[in-house]
């Protein structure tokens, strides 16, 4: 028996809006490297997306929801500013009322925060199984350029005791006090930026590089020791820059990249990337995952892929399946279902 | 559907969120939603809860035309126009009524396979009411 990832799942809503629709409406699409993005349907939000990703993860792990001891939800777009929603997810999954619930909010790095806390929960012996789900559909005023890349998606991981398909080797983190790149004040609905792209990019690069370097130093590993690197995908261009600056090849990054088809999925972004990589990873391979949250912070996690991964391949719908099932909508319908008009 | 108060909705969450039915200990029939007297053997017996799979087939359906939706669904109607409601026969043999979602017009067929998904049903008094809808089963995907 060891502790690690027993199963994972994703969910991507089927509605898509493409670059051409934005160009028709605004004359531009301020989202480098994004061709189209996923849009939650009229009856979807970060909670409903989390439930479907979580069901996939539980089926993948073959863990019954009643066995869960913790349900953690990470999002910047919880429908409630105050009121637990991990409780809603726990009940929808059929978890026992005797379960530790927590909502991780207010940062796009909350997905890895929750994943690491879930691992610590089981590693410390306080419970046998934890489910962590990151689900996001960031929102900004349609007139602001920061809105353009905002997409949607969810990922979920079941961690616990058993025969894990992947184990967390180690993690390290970085933080730096920063402001003005991406924020939302209390009572505001729209994410804002002061709109200085070079400043925003420099902060993301600096913070993510710090956590990645710290992890490499701590584990004594080189970039070439990793088969895959997964980075936060706010657009389709910056991850390549960060990978290159840290000594990683494009080939290590490409398998995780999904932002060109779903847009910026906030807290879910690095975890959907991880799920996508695990879909094609082979036993013995190693993955580095890094997150980023404005303000600013970053977690870097080293993950070893185990033999067990082979057995559950194709057992539940994958990112690829969800990407294939899509329906395009126009910009006016997009504004309507996002309740922007 | 008429107005359902918050406490009434709350009391029925197990059936609304995760299809918890009641299996009659006398005759084995699954009652969904829960009842005081078994629908099959008509006995006032003991029940045990049983979670239904959420897989089933469209038994029948109708379209709620624009303008005819109950008030709690008017927000949805404003966005999508008309929307379909189905009687779904679950694989455990019980029938339930719910909205269909993520469908194309050609998916609306009697006997079409559907699966339950957790969705927003409507919002009232600032509270989002969640519950289950059904969507067509995609042949390309393994069962959930």
Interface residues (C-beta under 8 A of the other chain):
Chain A: X14 X41 X42 X43 X44 X45 X47 X48 X51 X52 X55 X56 X59 X79 X88 X91 X92 X93 X94 X314 X315 X316 X317 X321 X324 X325 X327 X336 X337
Chain B: X13 X14 X17 X18 X51 X76 X79 X80 X99 X101 X102 X104 X117 X118 X119 X120 X121 X128 X130 X133 X138 X140 X141 X142 X144
